[in-house]
Amino acid sequence: MAVSQRPLAARRSGTVPQAHAPGLGLRGAAPLLRPRRPSHALPSPLAPRASLIPASPPPPAATSPAAASVPLSNGGLGGPAAGAGVLPRPPTGPITGAALGELVRKFKRLQNGSDIRGIALEGVPNEPVTLSAGAVFFIGVAFARWLRSKGHAAPKVSVGRDPRLSGPLLESAFAAGLIHGGAAAVHLFGLATTPAMFYSIVLSGGASKGPASPAFFSTAASVASAAKRAAPLSADGAGSPPSSAAGGSAGTNTMLPPPPVPPAAELAAQPYTGAVMLTASHLPYNANGLKFFTAAGGLDKPDIAELLQSAAAAAAEAGVNIGDPVSEQSHLLAVALSLDPSRLARLPFLPTYSASLRDLIKRGVNSPANYHFPLLGCHVVVDAGNGSGGFFAEQVLAPLGADTSGSVFLDPDGTFPNHPPNPEHPAAMASGAAAVKASGAELGIVFDTDVDRSAIVDASGREINSNRFIALMSAVVLRQHPGTTIVTDSVTSNGLADFIAALGGKHMRYKRGYKNVIGAGVRLNAQGEDCALMMETSGHGALRENFFLDDGAYLAVKAIIEHVRRKQEGAAGGLAELLAGLAEPAESREWRVRIQHADFKAVGGRVLAAFHDWVAAAAQAQAQGHDGGHEGGGGSGVVPAAPATWSLESVNHEGWRVNMDEGQGRRGWLLLRQSLHDPLLVLNCESELPGGAEAAAGRVAAWLRAGGAGAELPLDLGALGQLGAAGAAGAAK
């Protein structure tokens, strides 16, 4: 559904890029599927569809048909001009050989951890379409078959999307793939949020054995295996079993026969088996992606790898060359003509999801005077960044009595013309703060595109994201669960750790990546350690009470309930008062060093090992009464020793975190780590001294430039600028 644009919403502005139909080279292409009727009940199924793949395909050539070609000539009317090259022949059978290898690589490149991401729209230089309608169709086929292989004979799947321009076409292509792969029913929600998609399973009764249930830890075995969820935590991340699909020995069966469709009444009463959100989160307008859920939560990395391998197998089996418009279009249109439309329905879900959020606020505030209108007298503004979050102001807050005037960018616009919908981005937070100040609101909420992240702005316009937001949620959770463990990512501040400890909580720093942070919390609970909150500085936050789901709307609900509770108690400071004990650094910086080598993991590992030894050697020299001096090196000069005031953190789950004694009780830190997915080394640094972060980073840069990690390593140190020279000069004094 579309969120209507109200007078209170700032009107969008900016230039809209030229839209193309993703991956098909078409303009204004219509969706491939339309439901026969928009009713909730599904009519009786039609006769079984015929297979689109010939029963006896012609034998493949020695090389794949997709790779064959014929010379071009201008011998016929409308023919290509002479010398124009060769014209690829359309596939005439299954794709095999070298072309199959390239097809598999195309799908594999779409994996982004536990999600699928790619470029879905043409128009940006040097960013060709990788997530085409054809690719999404076969991913839909793979997901339906994957669900059936897990014991769901007649899968029922919900599909939502954010407002990206490529969304409607990819939604239709994905639905067609689901039905072609054997889904019994597909419900298209239109505009939705990522948390709402999981809640479609919860509210339909499908997640009673989800992570919020104690029985979950002994029953979960479908999405992320019970072995992985209960694996012991270790500093090096060991304990996670490898994917059986990685080697191709135990993948999804792609040849399951189509299932019979249950009677309409029976199917309507069934919970959703799976849910999928089409989104690329905060990425630019030309990107898109998919996030997958079952009752056990979001799919994990091995599951996505298996899905993409199965999708490649289905495309190869059908003889469709992904990225070739002729090959994709002919197959998609043929499939669309053969599908049973009774399996598809369009059902807006945000109203149902909004009602559940309103109920949470009612029960959380529990006002004796205004139970059904607990936000009367509250002024709260929302900055949705033209993503999917505008519903929160119009369908959650306003019906409870809140004044939402002054809210901005509530109307969905897939070009995101006003600012990136990203609570980590300074422009997004500045926009939310400006909206609070301009309207005189008590509170502001900033959402990302698909509302799995959020941030807060207090009445003064103070931006509460990153460490501040984790501190705020920690204060709320520790009052409800005294002594609980709070898991964060590796780049949280010293001040946050002290804040949590002062409130009686335990703090565990784990790896970057919200899936890593949440997974650590799940495993701690499985091992008997109370862990109620898992939250990353990006704004992804999950609570045990909410199915371990990273849910920006749920975090906003918790903040609003706390705000109203404190207001009722007469607390004058609002939410900001909860953060009074949070010490913050003078500066916080990040630098990224690109690794220019195909085997970037090995290169990065070598640098990190040398970094550890460099810091450890200085600490050892200090303990023995030496000043460390300088080391010999194979690089461009003498390798400077690490400062004697640096020491390694005792527990590290990724990279190496170094504590820096800055004198007079002041403490800084730096962390050198590898990026989760990209060929990058990332250096994070916080200091309680003005200029301290640059000075510390300069020492690391000087060490790298002098060959401290090894001679002639393929590192692009340009991002560090002149820091190395400054660091070397400082080390020589």
C-alpha positions, 0 to 999 in steps of 0.5 A: 500500500502507499502511505498517503502524503499529508499536509504535515509531511514535507514535500519531496524535491529533487530531480528524479533519475530516468527510470528503466525496467530493471534488467530488461532494458524496457521503460515503463514495463508493467508487472508480470502478474496481476491477481484475478481478484483482490480477495483474501480467500483463494478460489479453487485451484485450476488444473495443474500447470504444464512444465515449461521445460521440454520433457526431452530437451535436445542434447547440449552442444560441446559448449553451452548454447548460450555461448554459441554465436553466428556471424552478423551480416547486412544481407537481409532487411533490418539486419545488422550492418556489416562488421557489427560483430557476432550475435549470440544465439538464444539458448536451445537447452540446458546451460552447461560447461563454461557458460554454466560456471559463469552463470553460477558466478553471477548468482554467487556475486549477489550474496551479501552476507545473510542478504541478497543485494545487487544493482537493479536499475540502469542509469548509473555509470559503471554500475551494470544491472546484476539483480535483473528480473530474471535473476529474481525470478529464479531466486523465487523458484529456489526459495519455494523449493527450499521451503518444500525441502524443509518439510513444507509441502505447500508453502505460503509466502508473503512478499513486501517491498520498499519504495524503490523504483525497481520494486514493482517489477522485481516483486512480480518476477519473484512472485512468479518464481515462487509459484513456479517453484511450488508455492501454494499461495503468494500474498503481495503486501506492496509497501512494507517494512522488514520487521513487518514481514517477519511479523506476518509470520508471527501474527498469522500464528507461525512463530510460536516456536520462535526465538522468544519461546524457551522451546526454541533452543531445542526445536530450531533446526530450519533456518540457522541450524541449532548447532550453529546457534548453540556453538560456543563463542570464541575469539576467533569465531570458530565453532560455526559448521560449514555449509553443506551446500558449499560443496554441492553435496547436499543442496536443495532438490530442484526437481520436486514435483509441484504440490497439490494446493490445499482447499482455500479455507484450509490454506487461508487458516495456515500461517505464512511459511516464509516471508521476503522483503525486497529492499537494499536498506540504505543503499542508493536508489538503483540497488535492490535486494532480498531478505528472507524469513521463516518462523525461526528468524532470518536466513543465515549465510549458508542458507543464502549460499544454498538458495543462490546455488539452487537458483543457478541450477534452476536457470541452467535447467531452464536454459536462461542466460541471466543478464540476456534480456531476450533470454530472460523476457521470453522465459518470464512471459512464458511462465506468466502465461502458464501460472495459476492466478488463484495462487496470488493475492495482493493484501496490504499488511501495514494496517495489521502490523500497525495495530500490533505496534499500537497495542504494544504502546498501550500495554507499555504505557498502561495509562489508567486515564487514557489506556486507548490514547496513551500519547495524548499531549505528546508531540512526536515527529518522524523523519522517514527519509522517503522510505517505508517508515511514514506509516509509523506517524500516520498509522501508529502514533496519530491514532494513539493521540500523538501530535505528529505535525512537523514530521518530514519525508513521510511519502514513499519515494524510491529516489530518496531525494531529500537525504539518505534514509540511514540513521548513521548518515549525518544528513539524516540525523541533522534532518531529524534534529531540524524537524524537532527544533522547528516543530517544538516536538518532545521527541523525534524518530529517524528511520532507515529505508526498510525500518529495521534501524532507527535513531532518536532525537531528544527535545533539545535536538540532541542526536541519539544514535550509535553509542548513545542509542545503545546506552539509552536502550541499555538503561531501559533494558537493565531496569527490566532485566538487572544484570543482563548481558548486552552484546554490541559490535566491536567499535563501541566506546569505552564510555559505553562499557563504563555506562553499562557496568555502572548500571550493573550490566555486563558488556560483551563486544563482538564482531561487526555485522548485526547478524554476528551481534544478534547471533552471539546473543542467541548463543549466550541465552542458549548457554544459560547466560541472560542476554536481553539486548543485542545492538550494533552502532549502525542502529540495528538492535534486537531484544530477546523479548521481540524474537531476536529481531532487528527492528527499528520500529520496536526500538522506537516503541520502547523509547516512546514508552520510556518517554511517556513513563518518565513524563507521567512520573514528572521527570523533567529531563526526558530521555536525555536524563538517562544518558547523564552518565555516558562519557563521550570521546573528544573525537571518533574517526575511521579510515579505510585502507584498500587491499589491492589483491584478489586474496584480500583475506590472506593479505589482511590476515598477514597485516593483522598478525604483524600488527598484533606482534608490533603492539605486543612487542612494545608492551613487553619492552615496557615491562622489561624496562626498555623504551622499545626504540625502533625496529628494522624493516623491509619497507621504505625506512626504519619501522617505528616501535609502537608507543609503550602506552599502548596495550592489547585488549584482553579479548578480541573477536575481530581484529585487534583492539588497542587501549591507549593511555592518554595520561591524567586518567584519559583513555583512548582506543584504536581497532584494526580489523578487516571488513566483513565483505570488502577488500578493506582494512578498517582503522577505528580510533577514539580519543579523549584528547583533541587531535588524539585520534589522528595522532594514533592513526598516524603512528599506525600509518607510519608503521605500515609505510615503513613496511612493519607488516611486510615489504611491498604489501598490496595496500593503498594507503592513500586514505591515510593521507599524510598521517604516516609522515606526522606519525613518523615524526612524532615517533622519532621525538 
